[in-house]
Amino acid sequence: MTRHLKVQQSGSAYFISPDAQAPDWLEKIAFDPAELARAGHIQGQASGRAQAWFFSLNDTAMVLRHYQRGGLPAHFSADRYLWLGLTRSRPWRELNVLNRLRALNLPVPLPLGGRVERTQFFYTADIVTEQIPASATLAERITQGWNDWAALGQRLRDFHAVGAGHADLNVRNILIDEQAKIWLIDWDRGHMGAGRQQQKTSLKRLRRSLAREPALDAAAQKGWRALERAYQAF
């Protein structure tokens, strides 16, 4: 499925775009948070295992995410990865997964492009996707009174039914928009062809994520069984 990704190289940088050629303005500006800030395009910022900047260009709301390591590897290098070829880089793989999921009409962000900056044996990387309009994280929605756990179970079932495996399913990688549509974001290290055991592990990861915050855990204790019943329908 990688045939749908196109590449432009500029020095040590590779710009990856899905399907259509990435426009010049995306290549030059969208991967540089400092330049975006100087031009007044930055609208917000988030931090976590990956840094993210929310910005708008050409009337399109986007998210720039810089790939960062988590866990033990982060102690050795915050954001450098071993170079094993462009098609094995983080943005290439994530863009490819997003393309495949969107072709299956599953709600994931529209991929716009990726950048890989190579330095000898290592690389750093970024990805740009469209923002999900009028959305909030699952954690935020729960605090606002959301309790449609069956809908969440059905949505996760939809993804797992096609073999999608999300590597970090948690309360902040699930978005719910104003129409109550549920989206899954941040597909770094995600892949297709995930087995049932891996998918069950992903659900357990989500439950642990909820359990870390008392208010979310209390809501999950009331609603998790409804999620499981809806999920087990496939």
Secondary structure, DSSP 8 states (H G I E B T S, - for coil): -GGGEEEEEETTEEEEEESS---HHHHHHTT-HHHHHHTT-EEEEE-SSSEEEEEEETTEEEEEEE----SGGGGT-SS-EE---GGGSHHHHHHHHHHHHHHTT-----EEEEEEEEETTEEEEEEEEE--TTEEEHHHHHHTT---HHHHHHHHHHHHHTTEE-TT--TTSEEEETT--EEE---TT-EE---HHHHHHHHHHHHHHHHTSHHHHHHHHHHHHHHHHHHTT-
